[in-house]
Amino acid sequence: MKSSDGFFYEGEVFYPFQDMLFNALLSFTFMFLVAFMLINPVSDDAKIDPKAEFLITATWPDNHPDDMDLYVQDPQGGMVWYKGREAGLMHLDRDDRGNFRDTITVDGVKIQNPLNQETVSMRGYMAGEYTVNVHQYLATNITDRVPVSVKVEKLNPVVTLVYYATIEMHDQMEETVIRFTLDNDGKVVASNADPKSLVRR
């Protein structure tokens, strides 16, 4: 203990290192709190909302050169296809052109993406009928039959398979895969495969 004259006397213990350590810890804690308060929150405008209600995919054999196209039309007549990638609540996420531009060269080595798949997502839905068609835009051999698997999935509240089938495409044909009708709650209440052409030639 320090006496009234400002000096320490024998028998008393003084730990300057502990005082310095405590002050350093106090300063670090204060600086951390100030820095935490100054962190800018992430702007909501920069966020990408991946939410989708329905997902429609068409796949055909890996490395196959033919180009298949998905056409999807909503109840109001809006349609997504390779020349109109957005319509209403629908979006063509992937337009695959067979082997065209599926190869890139990195450091002199060719890397190829063998997957052939087109994808349409529905960010929301409206009541009425939706039509899903597949068109063989490019047929490298018109006598060959190309198996194309088409899947329609309802994603919310749980993933539910609405439709799945494999069709044989040939000679640049267009095929109506499914026409399904939704109610106001997004429930599929009817479906058929009556032909309906959507291709704009």
C-alpha positions in Angstrom: 0.0 0.0 0.0 1.2 3.5 -0.8 1.8 5.7 2.2 0.7 9.3 2.5 4.1 10.5 1.4 3.8 8.6 -1.9 6.4 5.8 -1.3 6.0 2.0 -1.0 7.5 0.4 2.1 9.1 -3.0 2.7 6.7 -5.9 3.0 4.2 -4.5 0.5 3.8 -6.1 -2.9 3.3 -4.2 -6.2 2.5 -5.9 -9.5 2.9 -3.4 -12.4 2.7 -6.2 -15.0 -0.8 -7.2 -13.8 -2.0 -3.6 -14.0 -0.6 -3.3 -17.6 -2.2 -6.5 -18.6 -5.6 -5.5 -17.2 -5.5 -2.1 -19.0 -4.5 -3.8 -22.3 -7.4 -6.3 -22.0 -9.8 -3.4 -21.2 -8.6 -1.5 -24.2 -8.9 -4.5 -26.5 -12.4 -5.2 -25.4 -13.4 -1.6 -26.0 -11.9 -1.5 -29.5 -13.6 -4.8 -30.3 -17.0 -3.5 -29.3 -16.6 -0.3 -31.3 -15.5 -2.2 -34.4 -18.5 -4.6 -34.0 -20.9 -1.6 -33.9 -19.4 -0.1 -37.0 -19.8 -3.2 -39.2 -22.2 -2.4 -42.1 -25.1 -4.8 -42.4 -25.4 -6.6 -45.8 -27.7 -4.7 -48.1 -30.9 -6.6 -48.9 -30.6 -5.2 -52.5 -27.5 -7.4 -53.1 -29.2 -10.6 -52.1 -30.3 -13.2 -54.7 -33.5 -15.0 -53.8 -33.2 -18.5 -55.1 -36.8 -19.3 -54.1 -38.8 -21.3 -56.7 -42.1 -23.0 -56.5 -41.8 -25.4 -59.5 -38.8 -26.7 -61.4 -39.0 -28.2 -64.9 -36.0 -30.0 -66.4 -35.3 -31.8 -69.6 -32.2 -34.0 -69.9 -30.8 -36.1 -72.8 -27.7 -38.4 -73.1 -24.4 -36.9 -72.1 -22.2 -35.7 -75.0 -25.0 -36.0 -77.5 -24.7 -33.3 -80.2 -28.4 -32.6 -80.7 -30.0 -29.5 -79.3 -33.3 -29.9 -77.4 -35.4 -26.9 -76.3 -37.9 -26.5 -73.5 -41.0 -24.3 -74.1 -43.2 -23.5 -71.1 -46.4 -21.5 -71.4 -48.3 -20.0 -68.4 -52.1 -19.5 -68.1 -51.9 -15.9 -69.5 -50.0 -17.0 -72.6 -46.6 -15.9 -71.4 -43.9 -18.3 -72.6 -40.2 -19.0 -71.9 -37.9 -20.4 -74.6 -34.4 -19.8 -75.8 -35.3 -16.4 -77.3 -37.5 -15.3 -74.4 -35.8 -16.4 -71.2 -38.3 -14.6 -68.9 -42.1 -14.4 -68.9 -44.2 -13.5 -65.9 -43.0 -15.7 -63.0 -41.1 -18.2 -65.2 -37.4 -18.1 -66.1 -35.2 -20.3 -68.4 -32.2 -20.9 -66.1 -30.2 -23.0 -68.6 -30.4 -23.2 -72.4 -28.3 -26.2 -73.5 -27.3 -26.5 -77.1 -26.0 -30.0 -77.2 -22.2 -30.1 -77.8 -22.1 -26.5 -79.0 -19.8 -24.4 -76.9 -19.6 -27.1 -74.2 -15.7 -27.1 -74.5 -13.3 -24.6 -73.1 -9.5 -24.7 -73.2 -7.6 -24.0 -69.9 -3.7 -24.0 -70.1 -3.8 -25.9 -73.4 -6.1 -28.6 -72.0 -9.7 -29.0 -73.4 -12.3 -29.4 -70.7 -15.8 -30.5 -71.8 -19.1 -30.4 -70.0 -20.9 -33.6 -71.0 -24.2 -32.8 -69.3 -27.2 -32.0 -71.6 -29.9 -30.3 -69.6 -32.4 -27.4 -69.8 -34.0 -26.0 -66.8 -37.1 -23.7 -66.2 -37.9 -22.4 -62.8 -41.3 -20.9 -61.7 -40.7 -18.3 -59.0 -44.4 -18.2 -58.2 -47.6 -19.5 -59.8 -51.1 -18.5 -60.8 -54.2 -20.6 -61.2 -54.7 -22.1 -64.7 -53.1 -24.3 -67.2 -49.4 -24.6 -67.9 -48.0 -26.3 -71.0 -44.6 -28.0 -71.3 -43.2 -28.8 -74.7 -39.9 -30.2 -76.0 -38.6 -29.3 -79.4 -35.7 -31.0 -81.2 -34.1 -27.8 -82.6 -31.1 -29.5 -84.1 -31.0 -33.1 -85.2 -27.6 -34.3 -86.4 -29.1 -37.5 -87.7 -32.8 -37.3 -88.5 -33.2 -41.1 -88.3 -31.8 -41.4 -84.8 -34.2 -41.4 -81.8 -33.0 -39.4 -78.8 -34.4 -40.2 -75.4 -35.3 -37.0 -73.5 -36.4 -37.2 -69.9 -38.7 -34.5 -68.6 -39.4 -33.9 -65.0 -41.8 -31.4 -63.3 -41.4 -30.9 -59.6 -43.3 -28.9 -57.0 -40.7 -27.6 -54.5 -42.8 -26.2 -51.6 -43.6 -27.0 -48.9 -41.8 -30.3 -49.7 -40.5 -31.6 -53.0 -43.2 -33.4 -54.9 -43.0 -35.1 -58.3 -45.7 -33.8 -60.6 -44.6 -35.6 -63.7 -41.7 -37.7 -65.0 -41.4 -39.5 -68.4 -38.9 -40.2 -71.1 -39.9 -39.5 -74.7 -38.2 -40.4 -78.0 -37.4 -37.3 -80.1 -36.5 -37.4 -83.8 -36.6 -35.5 -87.0 -36.9 -32.1 -85.3 -40.2 -32.9 -83.8 -42.1 -30.9 -81.2 -43.8 -32.8 -78.4 -46.3 -31.7 -75.8 -45.1 -33.4 -72.7 -47.7 -32.3 -70.2 -50.3 -29.7 -69.6 -51.1 -29.3 -65.9 -53.6 -27.1 -64.2 -53.0 -25.4 -60.8 -55.6 -24.0 -58.4 -55.1 -20.9 -56.3 -53.1 -22.8 -53.7 -50.6 -24.2 -56.3 -52.1 -27.7 -56.2 -52.2 -29.7 -59.4 -55.8 -30.4 -60.1 -55.7 -31.8 -63.6 -53.2 -32.9 -66.3 -53.2 -34.2 -69.8 -50.9 -34.5 -72.8 -53.1 -33.1 -75.6 -50.9 -31.7 -78.4 -50.5 -27.9 -78.4 -47.8 -26.3 -80.5 -45.7 -23.6 -79.0 -42.7 -23.4 -81.3 -42.3 -20.2 -83.2 -40.9 -21.1 -86.5 
